Amino acid sequence: QVQLVDDGGGSVQAGGSLRLSCTATGYTYSTYVMGWFRQAPGKGREGVAVIAPDDTTNYAGSVKGRFTISRDNAKNTLYLQMNNLKPEDTAMYYCAADRRNLWRVWFGGGHNDITSWGQGTQVTVSS
C-alpha cells in the first residue's frame, strides 16, 4: 500500500522561504512520477511541480523560477523548495505519486484519478 506523508508547511511573510517534504513508503519510489498540488480555499486543486524518475521537472507558470522540486531516491523523499513566497501561494499543499508523466494529469485537471496522495500541509503567506 502506497503511503505519502507531507511535512514542512507553516506561516511566513511575503518574500520568505519554506521547504516541504514528502516521505513515501510501500512501493518502489524511484519508479514513480512525483509531484505537488495545492488547493486554496474556494478554489480547485492545481498542479504546482512534477519530477519524473529521470529527474526531469515541470512547473506551473505561477511558480517557475521561485519553486524547485527535487527527489532523494535513497531516502524515498520528495521536496519542494519555495522561495520568494507570495500571499497568493497560500494554500494546502499535497504531494502525489503516479505512474504517468502526462501534462494533463499534473497540470491539465486530470488529477482526479491519482490514487496516492499525502494528507496535506498548510502554507500561509502574509503580506
All heavy atoms as an XYZ file, in Angstrom:
971
protein
N       0.848     -1.183      0.000
C       0.000      0.000      0.000
C       0.887      1.238      0.000
O       1.796      1.362      0.801
C      -0.897      0.011      1.234
C      -1.830      1.183      1.298
C      -2.730      1.138      2.529
O      -2.646      0.200      3.315
N      -3.559      2.144      2.674
N       0.598      2.163     -0.916
C       1.376      3.388     -1.020
C       0.945      4.356      0.072
O      -0.242      4.603      0.268
C       1.165      4.042     -2.403
C       1.894      5.364     -2.472
C       1.625      3.099     -3.505
N       1.915      4.896      0.773
C       1.630      5.924      1.783
C       2.550      7.113      1.569
O       3.755      6.948      1.376
C       1.811      5.372      3.188
C       0.744      4.361      3.584
C       0.840      3.971      5.041
O       1.931      3.884      5.587
N      -0.294      3.737      5.661
N       1.978      8.313      1.608
C       2.733      9.549      1.457
C       2.451     10.434      2.663
O       1.287     10.620      3.037
C       2.314     10.277      0.178
C       2.479      9.511     -1.136
C       1.894     10.324     -2.293
C       3.931      9.185     -1.403
N       3.485     10.987      3.253
C       3.340     11.860      4.412
C       4.016     13.196      4.108
O       5.232     13.262      3.931
C       3.958     11.227      5.671
C       3.822     12.179      6.855
C       3.297      9.892      5.974
N       3.182     14.250      4.064
C       3.666     15.608      3.797
C       4.127     16.261      5.089
O       3.565     16.012      6.162
C       2.541     16.496      3.268
C       1.828     15.929      2.076
O       2.499     15.383      1.198
O       0.584     16.039      2.039
N       5.079     17.188      4.954
C       5.515     17.942      6.126
C       6.171     19.238      5.667
O       6.537     19.364      4.489
C       6.506     17.114      6.944
C       6.690     17.659      8.348
O       5.938     18.590      8.732
O       7.581     17.167      9.058
N       6.327     20.179      6.572
C       7.137     21.356      6.298
C       6.383     22.642      6.067
O       6.995     23.693      5.861
N       5.061     22.602      6.102
C       4.319     23.832      5.919
C       4.469     24.762      7.109
O       5.062     24.407      8.138
N       3.935     25.959      6.971
C       3.999     26.929      8.057
C       3.527     28.279      7.592
O       2.942     28.419      6.511
N       3.781     29.278      8.430
C       3.389     30.650      8.127
C       4.635     31.501      7.967
O       5.522     31.477      8.829
C       2.532     31.207      9.265
O       1.326     30.481      9.397
N       4.685     32.243      6.868
C       5.819     33.118      6.604
C       5.309     34.435      6.037
O       4.170     34.528      5.567
C       6.821     32.496      5.610
C       7.445     31.243      6.186
C       6.167     32.218      4.275
N       6.172     35.421      6.055
C       5.846     36.687      5.414
C       6.231     36.630      3.935
O       7.074     35.818      3.530
C       6.574     37.833      6.107
C       6.039     38.125      7.501
C       6.610     39.413      8.067
O       7.753     39.762      7.812
N       5.803     40.120      8.848
N       5.609     37.477      3.164
C       5.926     37.549      1.740
C       7.429     37.758      1.552
O       8.054     38.523      2.291
C       5.150     38.686      1.093
N       7.970     37.041      0.580
C       9.410     37.085      0.339
C      10.183     36.006      1.057
O      11.366     35.801      0.774
N       9.524     35.311      1.986
C      10.187     34.271      2.742
C      10.254     32.951      1.997
O       9.826     32.835      0.841
N      10.803     31.941      2.681
C      11.009     30.621      2.081
C      10.494     29.521      2.998
O      10.484     29.679      4.228
C      12.500     30.386      1.812
O      13.018     31.322      0.897
N      10.111     28.428      2.393
C       9.757     27.206      3.101
C      10.210     26.023      2.253
O      10.291     26.127      1.027
C       8.245     27.092      3.321
C       7.595     27.955      4.401
C       6.079     27.841      4.314
C       8.082     27.562      5.786
N      10.473     24.894      2.919
C      10.754     23.668      2.195
C       9.792     22.591      2.667
O       9.769     22.240      3.847
C      12.196     23.187      2.391
C      12.532     22.032      1.463
C      13.969     21.586      1.545
N      14.241     20.717      2.667
C      15.245     19.836      2.726
N      16.070     19.728      1.684
N      15.427     19.100      3.810
N       9.016     22.079      1.721
C       8.105     20.985      2.010
C       8.809     19.661      1.727
O       9.670     19.580      0.851
C       6.857     21.077      1.146
C       6.086     22.398      1.169
C       4.826     22.276      0.322
C       5.764     22.821      2.582
N       8.421     18.636      2.464
C       8.937     17.305      2.201
C       7.787     16.309      2.168
O       6.719     16.546      2.737
C       9.968     16.886      3.252
O       9.359     16.808      4.530
N       8.021     15.198      1.494
C       7.011     14.145      1.371
C       7.746     12.813      1.393
O       8.531     12.523      0.483
C       6.234     14.315      0.075
S       5.133     12.950     -0.342
N       7.490     12.040      2.412
C       8.150     10.740      2.555
C       7.201      9.637      2.111
O       6.034      9.623      2.504
C       8.574     10.514      4.017
O       9.433     11.579      4.415
C       9.325      9.195      4.145
N       7.728      8.739      1.294
C       6.912      7.688      0.698
C       7.305      6.317      1.224
O       8.492      6.037      1.439
C       7.078      7.714     -0.817
N       6.317      5.479      1.429
C       6.555      4.092      1.816
C       5.610      3.190      1.035
O       4.568      3.637      0.540
C       6.328      3.859      3.321
O       4.977      4.226      3.647
C       7.283      4.667      4.168
N       5.987      1.926      0.935
C       5.054      0.936      0.414
C       5.154      0.651     -1.062
O       4.370     -0.150     -1.586
N       6.103      1.287     -1.769
C       6.222      0.999     -3.192
C       7.622      1.371     -3.660
O       8.414      1.927     -2.906
C       5.160      1.758     -3.997
C       5.325      3.264     -3.993
C       5.779      3.937     -5.108
C       5.018      4.005     -2.858
C       5.914      5.316     -5.102
C       5.152      5.374     -2.840
C       5.594      6.019     -3.965
O       5.747      7.378     -3.947
N       7.911      1.049     -4.911
C       9.223      1.359     -5.476
C       9.234      2.823     -5.871
O       8.897      3.200     -7.001
C       9.526      0.453     -6.680
O       9.343     -0.910     -6.294
C      10.958      0.668     -7.147
N       9.595      3.655     -4.915
C       9.500      5.105     -5.047
C      10.179      5.615     -6.299
O       9.652      6.478     -7.000
C      10.113      5.734     -3.799
C      10.322      7.221     -3.872
C       9.286      8.102     -3.611
C      11.574      7.748     -4.181
C       9.476      9.456     -3.662
C      11.779      9.101     -4.231
C      10.727      9.947     -3.966
O      10.923     11.304     -4.028
N      11.353      5.094     -6.603
C      12.165      5.658     -7.679
C      11.535      5.491     -9.052
O      11.928      6.164     -9.997
C      13.554      5.016     -7.676
O      13.456      3.626     -7.904
N      10.552      4.628     -9.191
C       9.940      4.388    -10.495
C       8.705      5.253    -10.749
O       8.125      5.197    -11.815
C       9.542      2.909    -10.646
O       8.509      2.608     -9.697
C      10.731      1.999    -10.421
N       8.297      6.016     -9.749
C       7.088      6.815     -9.863
C       7.387      8.266    -10.218
O       8.409      8.824     -9.819
C       6.302      6.784     -8.553
C       5.382      5.597     -8.430
C       5.889      4.324     -8.276
C       4.007      5.764     -8.467
C       5.056      3.234     -8.152
C       3.150      4.684     -8.342
C       3.683      3.424     -8.186
O       2.845      2.345     -8.074
N       6.467      8.882    -10.935
C       6.441     10.327    -11.110
C       5.869     10.920     -9.822
O       4.859     10.434     -9.297
C       5.564     10.732    -12.312
C       5.585     12.237    -12.498
C       6.017     10.010    -13.576
N       6.534     11.933     -9.308
C       6.114     12.556     -8.046
C       5.826     14.033     -8.277
O       6.488     14.675     -9.109
C       7.217     12.423     -6.989
C       7.634     10.997     -6.686
S       6.344     10.061     -5.868
C       6.126     10.992     -4.355
N       4.888     14.571     -7.545
C       4.593     15.977     -7.740
C       3.871     16.599     -6.569
O       3.518     15.926     -5.595
N       3.670     17.899     -6.685
C       2.968     18.684     -5.676
C       1.771     19.387     -6.306
O       1.869     19.927     -7.417
C       3.896     19.746     -5.079
C       5.003     19.180     -4.262
C       6.267     18.897     -4.675
C       4.950     18.847     -2.874
N       7.011     18.389     -3.639
C       6.220     18.349     -2.510
C       3.964     18.903     -1.886
C       6.533     17.919     -1.216
C       4.265     18.486     -0.603
C       5.539     17.999     -0.281
N       0.675     19.360     -5.585
C      -0.509     20.131     -5.916
C      -0.779     21.087     -4.757
O      -0.267     20.896     -3.656
C      -1.725     19.213     -6.100
C      -1.689     18.399     -7.367
C      -0.974     17.213     -7.428
C      -2.392     18.809     -8.483
C      -0.946     16.454     -8.591
C      -2.373     18.058     -9.652
C      -1.651     16.878     -9.697
N      -1.621     22.064     -5.027
C      -2.087     22.933     -3.956
C      -3.548     23.294     -4.179
O      -4.045     23.250     -5.308
C      -1.236     24.199     -3.857
C      -1.350     25.153     -5.040
C      -0.348     26.299     -4.879
N      -0.430     27.244     -5.978
C       0.402     28.269     -6.141
N       1.396     28.466     -5.267
N       0.257     29.094     -7.163
N      -4.193     23.609     -3.071
C      -5.600     23.987     -3.135
C      -5.854     25.110     -2.143
O      -5.702     24.920     -0.929
C      -6.504     22.792     -2.839
C      -7.970     23.073     -3.065
C      -8.793     21.792     -3.125
O      -8.339     20.715     -2.754
N     -10.010     21.902     -3.624
N      -6.235     26.255     -2.672
C      -6.583     27.402     -1.844
C      -8.068     27.338     -1.501
O      -8.845     26.711     -2.217
C      -6.260     28.693     -2.581
N      -8.485     27.992     -0.420
C      -9.901     27.968     -0.041
C     -10.783     28.450     -1.177
O     -10.530     29.494     -1.788
C      -9.947     28.929      1.151
C      -8.586     28.886      1.722
C      -7.660     28.720      0.558
N     -11.803     27.675     -1.491
C     -12.749     28.057     -2.518
C     -12.288     27.837     -3.937
O     -12.981     28.197     -4.892
N     -11.106     27.236     -4.099
C     -10.565     27.008     -5.432
C     -10.304     25.530     -5.658
O     -10.251     24.733     -4.713
C      -9.278     27.805     -5.627
C      -9.480     29.316     -5.595
C      -8.200     30.038     -5.982
C      -8.416     31.541     -6.026
N      -7.184     32.269     -6.428
N     -10.125     25.171     -6.909
C      -9.823     23.787     -7.240
C      -8.363     23.456     -6.996
O      -7.529     24.337     -6.776
N      -8.075     22.172     -7.011
C      -6.686     21.737     -6.816
C      -5.908     21.978     -8.112
O      -6.385     21.670     -9.198
C      -6.679     20.257     -6.447
C      -5.355     19.754     -5.932
C      -5.490     18.400     -5.256
N      -6.293     18.481     -4.040
C      -6.384     17.506     -3.137
N      -5.707     16.376     -3.329
N      -7.141     17.641     -2.072
N      -4.701     22.519     -7.976
C      -3.885     22.817     -9.145
C      -2.491     22.234     -9.007
O      -1.927     22.193     -7.906
C      -3.787     24.334     -9.378
C      -3.101     25.100     -8.280
C      -2.867     26.567     -8.636
O      -3.194     26.980     -9.758
O      -2.337     27.288     -7.769
N      -1.940     21.801    -10.125
C      -0.592     21.269    -10.123
C       0.426     22.373     -9.952
O       0.274     23.458    -10.512
N       1.459     22.095     -9.183
C       2.499     23.074     -8.895
C       3.810     22.667     -9.559
O       4.442     23.465    -10.249
C       2.704     23.209     -7.377
C       3.882     24.122     -7.067
C       1.433     23.718     -6.714
N       4.235     21.431     -9.337
C       5.519     20.969     -9.873
C       5.506     19.455     -9.936
O       4.825     18.795     -9.148
C       6.670     21.443     -8.990
N       6.278     18.917    -10.867
C       6.350     17.465    -11.032
C       7.782     17.076    -11.374
O       8.512     17.844    -12.025
C       5.366     16.986    -12.115
C       5.696     17.597    -13.466
C       5.341     15.474    -12.221
N       8.183     15.893    -10.923
C       9.518     15.382    -11.238
C       9.399     13.918    -11.626
O       8.745     13.127    -10.938
C      10.486     15.597    -10.048
C      11.904     15.160    -10.416
C      10.010     14.888     -8.788
C      12.962     15.651     -9.418
N      10.000     13.586    -12.741
C       9.941     12.219    -13.262
C      11.070     11.375    -12.666
O      11.983     11.907    -12.036
C      10.059     12.265    -14.777
N      11.015     10.062    -12.868
C      12.094      9.198    -12.356
C      13.476      9.575    -12.891
O      14.485      9.324    -12.213
C      11.675      7.806    -12.825
C      10.189      7.874    -12.863
C       9.889      9.264    -13.356
N      13.535     10.186    -14.085
C      14.835     10.591    -14.632
C      15.211     12.011    -14.217
O      16.142     12.593    -14.780
C      14.836     10.460    -16.154
C      13.853     11.407    -16.830
O      13.113     12.115    -16.118
O      13.820     11.428    -18.077
N      14.458     12.575    -13.254
C      14.719     13.899    -12.676
C      14.352     15.066    -13.589
O      14.684     16.205    -13.278
C      16.172     14.058    -12.218
C      16.447     13.286    -10.938
O      15.482     12.922    -10.232
O      17.625     13.026    -10.643
N      13.672     14.814    -14.708
C      13.147     15.939    -15.478
C      11.997     16.574    -14.702
O      11.250     15.870    -14.012
C      12.678     15.501    -16.867
O      11.703     14.462    -16.713
C      13.819     15.000    -17.697
N      11.888     17.876    -14.801
C      10.913     18.613    -13.998
C      10.042     19.500    -14.870
O      10.426     19.904    -15.973
C      11.624     19.487    -12.949
O      12.507     20.399    -13.620
C      12.416     18.644    -11.967
N       8.861     19.816    -14.337
C       7.992     20.802    -14.941
C       7.303     21.581    -13.836
O       7.075     21.049    -12.738
C       6.930     20.144    -15.833
C       7.419     19.952    -17.252
O       7.740     20.919    -17.941
N       7.485     18.716    -17.689
N       6.984     22.829    -14.140
C       6.394     23.716    -13.139
C       5.211     24.473    -13.719
O       5.171     24.766    -14.911
C       7.431     24.748    -12.672
C       8.631     24.148    -11.977
C       9.757     23.781    -12.695
C       8.627     23.958    -10.601
C      10.861     23.228    -12.060
C       9.731     23.421     -9.954
C      10.832     23.063    -10.691
O      11.928     22.515    -10.057
N       4.294     24.816    -12.836
C       3.252     25.762    -13.210
C       3.902     27.128    -13.441
O       4.878     27.485    -12.768
C       2.208     25.861    -12.102
N       3.343     27.880    -14.364
C       3.921     29.162    -14.690
C       3.994     30.119    -13.514
O       4.913     30.930    -13.409
N       3.031     30.002    -12.608
C       2.959     30.914    -11.475
C       4.084     30.716    -10.460
O       4.339     31.594     -9.637
C       1.615     30.770    -10.770
O       1.450     29.443    -10.321
N       4.765     29.574    -10.521
C       5.818     29.292     -9.534
C       7.193     29.129    -10.173
O       8.197     29.030     -9.462
C       5.496     28.036     -8.692
C       4.114     28.144     -8.078
C       5.630     26.753     -9.516
N       7.240     29.107    -11.489
C       8.508     28.882    -12.183
C       9.509     29.972    -11.804
O       9.180     31.160    -11.790
C       8.286     28.862    -13.687
C       9.428     28.278    -14.493
C       9.044     28.117    -15.950
C       7.973     27.079    -16.159
N       7.679     26.830    -17.591
N      10.709     29.551    -11.478
C      11.742     30.492    -11.056
C      11.759     30.768     -9.567
O      12.720     31.344     -9.049
N      10.706     30.367     -8.860
C      10.648     30.569     -7.399
C      10.659     29.249     -6.642
O      11.191     29.176     -5.534
C       9.381     31.347     -7.035
C       9.290     32.720     -7.665
C       8.106     33.509     -7.115
N       6.824     32.870     -7.401
C       5.957     32.495     -6.471
N       6.219     32.680     -5.195
N       4.806     31.941     -6.817
N      10.062     28.219     -7.217
C       9.964     26.908     -6.559
C      10.891     25.923     -7.263
O      11.068     25.980     -8.480
C       8.545     26.363     -6.632
C       7.522     27.085     -5.800
C       7.788     28.313     -5.207
C       6.257     26.537     -5.620
C       6.846     28.974     -4.440
C       5.298     27.176     -4.862
C       5.590     28.404     -4.276
N      11.434     24.992     -6.488
C      12.280     23.932     -7.036
C      11.853     22.596     -6.450
O      11.826     22.442     -5.218
C      13.760     24.174     -6.718
O      14.165     25.438     -7.246
C      14.628     23.084     -7.344
N      11.533     21.653     -7.332
C      11.172     20.311     -6.894
C      12.395     19.414     -7.035
O      13.180     19.546     -7.988
C       9.976     19.764     -7.702
C       9.456     18.461     -7.096
C      10.315     19.608     -9.174
C       8.133     17.991     -7.707
N      12.570     18.525     -6.081
C      13.688     17.581     -6.135
C      13.285     16.299     -5.422
O      12.288     16.266     -4.695
C      14.948     18.177     -5.499
O      14.733     18.471     -4.131
N      14.076     15.259     -5.640
C      13.767     13.977     -5.006
C      15.063     13.315     -4.565
O      16.098     13.466     -5.228
C      12.988     13.067     -5.942
C      13.700     12.693     -7.232
C      12.757     12.074     -8.266
N      12.158     10.832     -7.782
C      11.090     10.264     -8.343
N      10.507     10.834     -9.384
N      10.612      9.128     -7.865
N      15.002     12.602     -3.459
C      16.124     11.813     -2.967
C      15.645     10.366     -2.933
O      14.933      9.969     -1.999
C      16.535     12.297     -1.574
C      17.778     11.588     -1.057
O      18.049     10.456     -1.478
O      18.465     12.183     -0.209
N      16.009      9.614     -3.948
C      15.506      8.244     -4.043
C      16.037      7.350     -2.922
O      15.383      6.388     -2.520
C      15.853      7.650     -5.404
C      15.055      8.280     -6.529
O      13.999      8.880     -6.303
N      15.567      8.178     -7.742
N      17.220      7.650     -2.418
C      17.779      6.846     -1.320
C      16.956      7.001     -0.048
O      16.886      6.080      0.780
C      19.222      7.242     -1.066
N      16.324      8.167      0.120
C      15.515      8.432      1.309
C      14.019      8.345      1.027
O      13.207      8.611      1.924
C      15.836      9.829      1.868
C      17.256      9.984      2.353
C      17.475     11.378      2.922
C      18.895     11.532      3.440
N      19.130     12.890      3.995
N      13.665      7.984     -0.210
C      12.241      7.937     -0.592
C      11.525      9.241     -0.252
O      10.389      9.234      0.256
C      11.525      6.765      0.095
C      11.811      5.433     -0.561
O      12.663      5.335     -1.437
N      11.113      4.406     -0.142
N      12.172     10.349     -0.520
C      11.633     11.634     -0.107
C      11.616     12.621     -1.268
O      12.569     12.704     -2.043
C      12.441     12.215      1.062
O      12.398     11.280      2.154
C      11.853     13.538      1.531
N      10.523     13.352     -1.335
C      10.303     14.404     -2.319
C      10.362     15.736     -1.599
O       9.901     15.841     -0.448
C       8.916     14.211     -2.959
C       8.436     15.257     -3.943
C       9.189     15.121     -5.267
C       6.930     15.103     -4.162
N      10.898     16.747     -2.271
C      11.000     18.079     -1.668
C      10.401     19.129     -2.590
O      10.365     18.961     -3.808
C      12.469     18.441     -1.411
C      13.191     17.480     -0.511
C      14.034     16.495     -1.040
C      13.041     17.541      0.871
C      14.702     15.608     -0.217
C      13.717     16.656      1.704
C      14.536     15.691      1.151
O      15.198     14.809      1.969
N       9.977     20.233     -1.985
C       9.600     21.416     -2.737
C      10.189     22.612     -2.006
O       9.697     22.976     -0.928
C       8.082     21.555     -2.866
C       7.624     22.718     -3.748
C       7.984     22.450     -5.214
C       6.110     22.938     -3.626
N      11.225     23.184     -2.573
C      11.812     24.408     -2.030
C      11.058     25.588     -2.601
O      10.992     25.748     -3.821
C      13.298     24.491     -2.393
C      13.979     25.751     -1.913
C      14.071     25.826     -0.395
O      14.385     24.844      0.263
N      13.784     26.998      0.159
N      10.500     26.401     -1.718
C       9.682     27.537     -2.140
C      10.347     28.821     -1.668
O      10.469     29.045     -0.455
C       8.276     27.410     -1.561
C       7.589     26.096     -1.912
S       5.874     26.002     -1.342
C       6.124     26.042      0.430
N      10.778     29.635     -2.615
C      11.425     30.899     -2.313
C      10.570     32.057     -2.803
O       9.708     31.894     -3.659
C      12.805     30.960     -2.980
C      13.748     29.899     -2.467
O      13.684     29.482     -1.311
N      14.638     29.436     -3.330
N      10.856     33.239     -2.271
C      10.124     34.442     -2.670
C       8.613     34.197     -2.648
O       7.906     34.489     -3.612
C      10.573     34.904     -4.055
C      10.050     36.272     -4.421
O       9.705     37.066     -3.542
N       9.978     36.559     -5.700
N       8.146     33.680     -1.539
C       6.733     33.343     -1.426
C       5.856     34.586     -1.478
O       6.246     35.670     -0.995
C       6.486     32.574     -0.132
C       6.904     31.095     -0.200
C       7.102     30.524      1.194
C       5.864     30.295     -0.968
N       4.677     34.399     -2.057
C       3.722     35.480     -2.221
C       2.421     35.108     -1.514
O       2.125     33.908     -1.352
C       3.447     35.719     -3.709
C       4.682     36.023     -4.528
C       4.343     36.156     -5.998
C       5.594     36.467     -6.825
N       5.271     36.628     -8.267
N       1.616     36.095     -1.128
C       0.330     35.767     -0.482
C      -0.532     34.824     -1.326
O      -1.255     33.982     -0.760
C      -0.325     37.132     -0.319
C       0.829     38.072     -0.176
C       1.879     37.538     -1.110
N      -0.437     34.921     -2.635
C      -1.242     34.050     -3.485
C      -0.753     32.599     -3.496
O      -1.399     31.722     -4.076
C      -1.307     34.585     -4.922
C       0.032     34.906     -5.549
C       0.397     36.383     -5.421
O       0.164     36.983     -4.339
O       0.942     36.922     -6.408
N       0.380     32.332     -2.859
C       0.841     30.956     -2.698
C       0.166     30.265     -1.510
O       0.359     29.060     -1.297
C       2.357     30.911     -2.497
C       3.124     31.390     -3.714
O       2.752     31.006     -4.840
O       4.113     32.133     -3.529
N      -0.597     31.019     -0.732
C      -1.288     30.451      0.418
C      -2.250     29.363     -0.017
O      -3.112     29.578     -0.868
C      -2.045     31.545      1.176
O      -1.097     32.470      1.722
C      -2.888     30.947      2.301
N      -2.084     28.161      0.533
C      -2.902     27.012      0.138
C      -2.511     25.806      0.982
O      -1.484     25.827      1.680
C      -2.703     26.681     -1.334
N      -3.316     24.754      0.873
C      -2.912     23.449      1.366
C      -2.146     22.766      0.245
O      -2.609     22.726     -0.892
C      -4.131     22.618      1.748
C      -3.812     21.304      2.410
S      -3.208     21.523      4.097
C      -4.763     21.783      4.942
N      -0.967     22.270      0.572
C      -0.111     21.621     -0.422
C      -0.137     20.113     -0.200
O      -0.010     19.632      0.933
C       1.315     22.156     -0.316
C       1.475     23.530     -0.921
C       0.921     24.646     -0.302
C       2.175     23.719     -2.107
C       1.045     25.903     -0.862
C       2.316     24.973     -2.668
C       1.750     26.059     -2.050
O       1.882     27.308     -2.600
N      -0.268     19.374     -1.315
C      -0.359     17.920     -1.264
C       0.686     17.310     -2.190
O       0.819     17.749     -3.335
C      -1.723     17.448     -1.750
C      -2.903     17.957     -0.971
C      -3.518     19.153     -1.306
C      -3.424     17.224      0.098
C      -4.612     19.620     -0.603
C      -4.522     17.680      0.809
C      -5.115     18.881      0.449
O      -6.192     19.339      1.153
N       1.387     16.302     -1.723
C       2.232     15.555     -2.649
C       1.417     14.404     -3.237
O       0.409     13.977     -2.675
C       3.499     15.037     -1.982
S       3.278     13.739     -0.773
N       1.850     13.930     -4.383
C       1.139     12.873     -5.089
C       2.127     12.012     -5.851
O       3.220     12.471     -6.207
C       0.111     13.467     -6.044
N       1.721     10.776     -6.102
C       2.541      9.831     -6.856
C       1.689      9.168     -7.916
O       0.534      8.815     -7.665
C       3.129      8.773     -5.919
N       2.270      9.004     -9.097
C       1.535      8.364    -10.191
C       2.532      7.774    -11.171
O       3.676      8.229    -11.244
C       0.645      9.411    -10.878
C      -0.432      8.783    -11.731
O      -1.515      8.501    -11.180
O      -0.198      8.561    -12.914
N       2.088      6.811    -11.936
C       2.967      6.200    -12.941
C       3.091      7.059    -14.197
O       4.035      6.906    -14.966
C       2.404      4.839    -13.344
C       2.484      3.776    -12.267
C       3.872      3.252    -12.119
N       3.920      2.002    -11.374
C       5.043      1.370    -11.080
N       6.209      1.867    -11.458
N       5.007      0.237    -10.415
N       2.130      7.963    -14.411
C       2.043      8.686    -15.676
C       2.729     10.055    -15.606
O       2.470     10.845    -14.709
C       0.569      8.873    -16.052
C      -0.185      7.571    -16.239
C      -1.688      7.814    -16.186
N      -2.103      8.278    -14.872
C      -3.325      8.707    -14.580
N      -4.244      8.742    -15.543
N      -3.633      9.113    -13.367
N       3.541     10.311    -16.601
C       4.172     11.622    -16.728
C       3.491     12.355    -17.885
O       4.069     12.565    -18.944
C       5.675     11.468    -16.982
C       6.399     12.791    -16.869
O       5.848     13.777    -16.381
N       7.643     12.817    -17.326
N       2.257     12.734    -17.642
C       1.446     13.398    -18.654
C       1.037     14.774    -18.173
O       0.602     14.936    -17.027
C       0.182     12.576    -18.948
C       0.393     11.152    -19.477
C      -0.941     10.423    -19.565
C       1.084     11.184    -20.825
N       1.130     15.749    -19.055
C       0.767     17.131    -18.703
C      -0.666     17.201    -18.193
O      -0.945     17.885    -17.211
C       0.935     18.027    -19.915
C       0.639     19.458    -19.617
C      -0.543     20.114    -19.761
C       1.562     20.425    -19.077
N      -0.425     21.434    -19.358
C       0.848     21.638    -18.930
C       2.905     20.370    -18.705
C       1.456     22.787    -18.433
C       3.501     21.529    -18.218
C       2.784     22.711    -18.088
N      -1.556     16.480    -18.834
C      -2.973     16.585    -18.450
C      -3.212     16.063    -17.040
O      -4.129     16.512    -16.369
C      -3.866     15.835    -19.441
C      -3.713     14.321    -19.412
C      -4.837     13.623    -20.181
N      -4.696     12.193    -20.162
C      -5.085     11.418    -19.156
N      -5.653     11.961    -18.086
N      -4.948     10.105    -19.216
N      -2.386     15.134    -16.596
C      -2.547     14.572    -15.249
C      -2.094     15.578    -14.202
O      -2.780     15.797    -13.201
C      -1.750     13.261    -15.102
C      -1.731     12.785    -13.641
C      -2.345     12.188    -16.012
N      -0.939     16.195    -14.445
C      -0.328     17.031    -13.414
C      -0.733     18.493    -13.518
O      -0.752     19.192    -12.501
C       1.193     16.892    -13.479
C       1.614     15.495    -13.158
C       1.892     14.499    -14.043
C       1.759     14.927    -11.856
N       2.205     13.340    -13.358
C       2.129     13.582    -12.028
C       1.609     15.426    -10.560
C       2.367     12.717    -10.945
C       1.846     14.576     -9.475
C       2.214     13.248     -9.680
N      -1.042     18.997    -14.702
C      -1.343     20.413    -14.858
C      -2.643     20.675    -15.614
O      -3.076     21.825    -15.693
C      -0.187     21.110    -15.598
C       1.117     21.028    -14.867
C       2.099     20.152    -15.280
C       1.357     21.821    -13.754
C       3.303     20.054    -14.611
C       2.566     21.738    -13.068
C       3.541     20.859    -13.499
N      -3.234     19.662    -16.161
C      -4.385     19.839    -17.041
C      -5.707     19.425    -16.448
O      -6.679     19.205    -17.182
N      -5.760     19.307    -15.125
C      -7.017     18.979    -14.466
C      -7.344     17.502    -14.423
O      -8.436     17.129    -13.967
N      -6.417     16.656    -14.875
C      -6.699     15.226    -14.903
C      -6.186     14.472    -13.695
O      -5.839     13.294    -13.781
N      -6.151     15.163    -12.553
C      -5.552     14.560    -11.369
C      -6.534     13.746    -10.536
O      -6.130     13.136     -9.543
C      -4.964     15.662    -10.474
C      -5.971     16.691    -10.061
N      -6.203     17.830    -10.794
C      -6.811     16.744     -9.008
C      -7.135     18.550    -10.206
N      -7.533     17.908     -9.129
N      -7.814     13.747    -10.909
C      -8.805     13.080    -10.061
C      -8.601     11.572     -9.947
O      -9.071     10.966     -8.987
C     -10.218     13.366    -10.562
C     -10.631     14.802    -10.280
O     -10.145     15.419     -9.334
N     -11.506     15.329    -11.111
N      -7.918     10.985    -10.915
C      -7.701      9.547    -10.806
C      -6.324      9.195    -10.259
O      -5.938      8.027    -10.282
C      -7.947      8.850    -12.147
C      -7.134      9.427    -13.265
O      -6.479     10.478    -13.063
O      -7.144      8.845    -14.370
N      -5.582     10.177     -9.756
C      -4.369      9.872     -8.987
C      -4.824      9.284     -7.662
O      -5.673      9.859     -6.971
C      -3.525     11.136     -8.730
C      -2.939     11.662    -10.043
C      -2.404     10.840     -7.741
C      -2.138     12.955     -9.886
N      -4.278      8.132     -7.319
C      -4.773      7.437     -6.131
C      -3.879      7.601     -4.910
O      -4.293      7.259     -3.804
C      -4.930      5.937     -6.423
O      -3.676      5.412     -6.844
C      -5.972      5.700     -7.511
N      -2.662      8.126     -5.097
C      -1.742      8.249     -3.974
C      -1.513      9.718     -3.652
O      -0.900     10.438     -4.436
C      -0.409      7.568     -4.308
O      -0.616      6.204     -4.579
N      -1.969     10.112     -2.460
C      -1.890     11.498     -2.012
C      -1.367     11.562     -0.583
O      -1.674     10.688      0.232
C      -3.272     12.148     -2.025
C      -3.871     12.333     -3.375
C      -4.709     11.469     -4.032
C      -3.695     13.453     -4.242
N      -5.064     11.989     -5.251
C      -4.451     13.212     -5.404
C      -2.976     14.644     -4.155
C      -4.504     14.112     -6.467
C      -3.032     15.537     -5.202
C      -3.784     15.273     -6.349
N      -0.607     12.623     -0.304
C      -0.293     12.924      1.081
C      -1.498     13.546      1.757
O      -2.506     13.868      1.110
N      -1.388     13.759      3.060
C      -2.518     14.287      3.816
C      -2.622     15.800      3.704
O      -3.645     16.382      4.083
C      -2.387     13.878      5.299
C      -1.458     14.747      6.129
C       0.014     14.450      5.907
O       0.397     13.625      5.067
N       0.867     15.126      6.665
N      -1.594     16.447      3.195
C      -1.602     17.891      3.019
C      -0.859     18.611      4.125
O      -0.847     18.182      5.281
N      -0.248     19.723      3.756
C       0.425     20.586      4.722
C       0.118     22.029      4.352
O       0.195     22.411      3.188
C       1.945     20.294      4.765
O       2.560     21.070      5.793
C       2.628     20.574      3.436
N      -0.256     22.829      5.337
C      -0.729     24.186      5.101
C       0.434     25.159      4.962
O       1.353     25.171      5.798
C      -1.647     24.640      6.232
C      -2.161     26.065      6.111
C      -3.118     26.250      4.940
O      -3.929     25.369      4.633
N      -3.017     27.384      4.266
N       0.370     25.990      3.927
C       1.314     27.087      3.725
C       0.526     28.389      3.742
O      -0.438     28.542      2.983
C       2.068     26.938      2.397
C       2.896     28.185      2.104
C       2.953     25.697      2.429
N       0.918     29.303      4.615
C       0.250     30.588      4.727
C       1.289     31.694      4.584
O       2.276     31.717      5.323
C      -0.478     30.729      6.077
O      -1.425     29.665      6.215
C      -1.204     32.061      6.155
N       1.047     32.590      3.620
C       1.980     33.682      3.352
C       1.258     34.999      3.605
O       0.237     35.285      2.981
C       2.497     33.635      1.910
C       3.564     34.716      1.703
C       3.071     32.260      1.597
N       1.776     35.786      4.506
C       1.155     37.066      4.836
C       1.900     38.205      4.147
O       3.112     38.128      3.923
C       1.150     37.279      6.342
O       2.467     37.231      6.842
N       1.153     39.253      3.836
C       1.746     40.400      3.126
C       2.352     41.394      4.088
O       2.154     41.328      5.286
C       0.681     41.066      2.275
O      -0.404     41.476      3.080
